[in-house]
């Protein structure tokens, strides 16, 4: 009987990483626009450290929970509503993807992903022994980016496809998903889960109100990923 391989060849640095390392070794100063760590660019808020200090006494008590530290979940429930048990905390969105891919798929199953889309989804799927099938996004001037829901419906109907991933707003397009009800209809009809990556949903360019979460736009089983 064959043994599945968890990781094979996905760890090689890409061309951008190799060039960045070459410049660093040569002492060339580089402004890395791919670095998303705000604390390295003077964007950290003192209020965050103050909040951590206020919670330090309770957080220091070892009281593990698979959902994450209770004080943090209580703070989220107080701010956004619901009960602390409604929230699950992970170290990163990538870890949340990993949990969900292992929950929803068996080895060899597939997930439908947008193209162009977030480039980390494919290696995360590979680590979960899942494969990916891409559904296209098209830029149609002047209306903007649109999902090929016809192609997505074809993919979702395949027995091996267990989940549909949407990024709201998209990476790298920056466009919000405008067909949430249609995605729910496709997922509900094909018994696929919908994973909606919404880490950047609150941050609109024109400061207008952010579009609703995809979790609020239909009845399909939906996992909305957010971040702090």
C-alpha positions in Angstrom: 0.0 0.0 0.0 1.3 3.4 -0.9 2.1 6.0 1.7 1.0 9.6 1.0 3.8 12.1 0.9 3.1 15.2 3.0 5.6 17.6 1.3 7.5 17.3 -1.8 9.5 20.1 -3.6 7.2 23.0 -2.5 9.8 24.6 -0.3 12.1 25.9 -3.0 12.5 29.7 -3.0 10.9 31.4 -6.0 12.7 33.9 -8.2 11.6 36.9 -6.1 12.9 35.4 -2.9 16.2 34.4 -4.6 16.7 38.0 -5.9 15.9 39.5 -2.5 18.5 37.2 -0.8 21.1 38.2 -3.4 20.5 41.9 -2.9 20.6 41.5 0.9 23.9 39.6 0.7 25.3 42.4 -1.5 24.3 45.0 1.0 21.8 46.6 -1.3 18.9 48.3 0.6 15.5 46.9 -0.5 12.0 48.1 0.0 10.1 44.9 0.1 6.5 45.5 -0.8 5.6 41.9 -0.2 6.3 42.2 3.5 2.9 42.2 5.3 4.3 42.5 8.9 3.1 46.0 10.0 5.5 46.1 13.0 8.5 46.3 10.7 7.2 49.5 9.1 6.1 51.7 12.0 2.5 50.7 11.7 2.1 49.0 15.1 -0.3 50.6 17.6 0.6 51.2 21.3 -3.1 50.3 22.0 -2.3 46.7 21.1 0.4 46.4 23.7 -1.8 48.2 26.3 -4.6 45.6 25.6 -2.1 42.7 25.9 -0.9 44.2 29.2 -4.5 44.4 30.6 -5.2 40.8 29.7 -1.8 39.5 30.8 -2.9 38.4 34.3 -5.7 36.2 33.0 -3.9 35.0 30.0 -0.9 33.9 32.1 -3.1 31.3 33.8 -2.7 28.0 31.9 -6.2 27.1 30.9 -6.0 25.6 27.4 -8.9 25.4 25.0 -8.9 24.1 21.4 -10.9 27.3 20.5 -8.1 29.6 21.8 -7.6 31.6 24.9 -10.9 32.5 26.6 -10.1 36.1 27.4 -9.4 36.8 23.7 -12.6 35.1 22.6 -14.6 37.0 25.3 -13.2 40.3 23.9 -14.2 39.3 20.4 -17.7 38.4 21.5 -18.1 41.7 23.4 -17.0 43.6 20.3 -18.6 41.7 17.4 -21.5 39.8 19.2 -22.3 36.2 19.8 -20.8 33.9 22.4 -17.1 33.3 23.1 -17.6 29.7 22.0 -18.6 31.0 18.5 -15.0 32.0 17.9 -12.0 29.9 17.0 -8.5 31.4 17.2 -5.6 30.3 15.1 -2.0 31.5 14.8 -2.7 32.7 11.3 -5.1 32.5 8.4 -2.8 29.9 6.9 -3.3 27.7 9.9 -7.1 28.2 9.6 -6.9 27.1 5.9 -4.9 24.1 7.0 -7.5 23.1 9.6 -10.3 23.5 7.2 -8.7 21.6 4.3 -8.0 18.7 6.6 -11.5 18.8 8.0 -13.3 19.0 4.6 -11.1 16.8 2.4 -9.7 13.3 2.3 -6.4 12.6 0.5 -6.9 13.1 -3.2 -10.0 15.3 -2.9 -10.1 18.7 -4.6 -10.9 22.3 -3.7 -12.0 24.9 -6.3 -9.8 28.0 -6.1 -10.0 31.4 -7.9 -7.4 32.2 -10.6 -5.8 34.7 -10.3 -5.8 34.0 -6.6 -3.9 33.9 -3.4 -0.7 31.9 -4.2 -0.4 30.2 -0.8 -3.6 28.2 -1.2 -2.1 25.6 -3.5 0.9 24.6 -1.2 -1.5 24.6 1.8 -3.8 22.2 -0.1 -0.8 20.0 -1.0 0.2 19.8 2.7 -3.4 18.5 3.4 -3.0 16.0 0.6 -5.7 17.8 -1.4 -5.5 19.0 -5.0 -6.8 22.2 -6.5 -8.9 23.0 -9.6 -9.0 26.7 -10.7 -12.1 28.6 -11.7 -11.3 31.8 -13.7 -11.8 35.5 -12.8 -12.1 37.9 -15.7 -11.6 41.7 -15.8 -14.4 43.2 -17.8 -14.0 47.0 -18.3 -15.6 49.1 -16.9 -17.5 46.8 -14.5 -14.4 45.2 -13.0 -13.6 41.6 -12.0 -16.2 38.9 -12.4 -16.2 35.2 -11.4 -16.8 32.6 -14.0 -19.6 31.0 -12.0 -20.5 28.7 -15.0 -17.1 27.1 -14.8 -17.2 27.0 -11.0 -20.6 25.2 -11.1 -19.0 22.5 -13.4 -16.1 22.1 -11.0 -18.2 21.9 -7.9 -20.4 19.2 -9.4 -17.5 16.8 -9.6 -17.6 14.3 -6.8 -14.0 14.9 -5.8 -14.5 18.6 -5.2 -15.4 19.2 -1.5 -15.0 22.9 -1.0 -15.0 26.2 -2.9 -12.6 29.0 -1.8 -13.3 32.6 -2.4 -11.2 35.6 -1.4 -13.2 38.6 -0.4 -11.6 41.0 -1.4 -9.4 39.1 -3.9 -5.7 38.7 -3.8 -4.1 40.1 -6.1 -7.2 41.7 -7.7 -8.4 43.7 -4.7 -12.0 43.3 -5.9 -14.8 42.2 -3.6 -16.9 39.1 -4.5 -20.1 40.4 -6.1 -21.8 37.0 -6.7 -22.1 35.8 -3.1 -25.6 34.5 -3.5 -24.6 32.6 -6.6 -21.7 31.0 -4.8 -24.0 29.9 -2.0 -26.4 28.4 -4.5 -23.7 26.4 -6.3 -22.2 25.2 -3.0 -25.6 24.2 -1.5 -26.6 22.3 -4.7 -23.3 20.4 -4.9 -22.8 19.8 -1.2 -19.6 21.8 -1.1 -18.4 24.0 1.8 -17.6 27.6 1.1 -14.4 29.0 2.6 -14.4 32.8 2.4 -11.1 34.5 3.1 -12.1 37.9 4.5 -9.0 39.1 6.3 -9.0 42.4 4.4 -12.7 42.9 4.0 -13.0 45.9 6.3 -10.3 47.9 4.4 -12.1 49.6 1.5 -10.2 52.0 -0.7 -12.7 54.8 -0.5 -13.6 54.3 3.2 -17.1 53.3 2.2 -18.9 50.6 4.3 -17.3 47.2 3.6 -19.5 44.6 1.8 -21.3 42.0 3.8 -19.5 38.8 4.7 -20.2 35.9 2.4 -21.3 34.0 5.4 -24.4 36.3 5.5 -25.3 35.9 1.9 -26.8 32.3 1.7 -27.4 29.0 3.4 -24.4 26.9 2.3 -22.0 25.7 5.0 -19.6 28.6 5.2 -16.3 29.3 7.0 -15.4 33.0 7.1 -11.7 33.7 7.9 -10.9 37.0 9.5 -7.8 38.4 11.1 -6.6 40.7 13.9 
